[in-house]
Amino acid sequence: MKQQIILADKSYIIRRGLTDMIESIAQKNNTPLVVMAEASSVTELYHLLAHHRPDYLFLSLQLTASEQYPHQSEIEDLLLVKDIKQRHPEIEIITTSPFQNLRLLQSAIKAGAHSFISHNVSENFLSMLFSQPHKNLNSNTDSSLIAFQQGRTGKEQSPTTCQAEIISLAEYSLSRSK
């Protein structure tokens, strides 16, 4: 049976790149993977989740970003991760971000994400995510950190002061909503 995937990212280029990598992995490894749908907004994503049950959801941590307030999206997107995980605990959520920082990774895992990848993820690392047995990494952040560190393709990008403050607020919001 094919493992079904939904991609949720504002950027068509990111969705296309992930689709191409996933199709390549499926072909090279003879793995039954298929991108069943794509969403470029939260509204589209909730509509898709109402009608489909993917095995994996690749969710951008900038899906809710607006041009006017681009840094507020991290809080909203981490709350989005938590909401989707509560509604659909069977879906493996893999968060995506242009940033590679451990604090954002930890926040995403705490919110319910299975794993975290940066937009410049390598095909090898993505293949590794699909080849591992399904296990919930929420209680084992160390495994996620190791996988994250192994999957990096460049230097870690530290968040700006504003982003660090927003991540702190997101962590606080997540801890209060338990």
Stockholm file with secondary structure:
# STOCKHOLM 1.0

chainA/1-178         MKQQIILADKSYIIRRGLTDMIESIAQKNNTPLVVMAEASSVTELYHLLAHHRPDYLFLSLQLTASEQYPHQSEIEDLLLVKDIKQRHPEIEIITTSPFQNLRLLQSAIKAGAHSFISHNVSENFLSMLFSQPHKNLNSNTDSSLIAFQQGRTGKEQSPTTCQAEIISLAEYSLSRSK
#=GR chainA/1-178 SS CCEEEEEECSCHHHHHHHHHHHHHHHHHHTCCEEEEEEESSHHHHHHHHHHCCCSEEEEETTTTCCSSSGGGHHHHHHHHHHHHHHHCTTSEEEEEESCCCHHHHHHHHHHTCSEEEETTCCHHHHHHHHHSCCCCCTTCHHHHHHHHHHHCCSCCCCCCHHHHHHHHHHHHHHHHTC
#=GC SS_cons         CCEEEEEECSCHHHHHHHHHHHHHHHHHHTCCEEEEEEESSHHHHHHHHHHCCCSEEEEETTTTCCSSSGGGHHHHHHHHHHHHHHHCTTSEEEEEESCCCHHHHHHHHHHTCSEEEETTCCHHHHHHHHHSCCCCCTTCHHHHHHHHHHHCCSCCCCCCHHHHHHHHHHHHHHHHTC
//
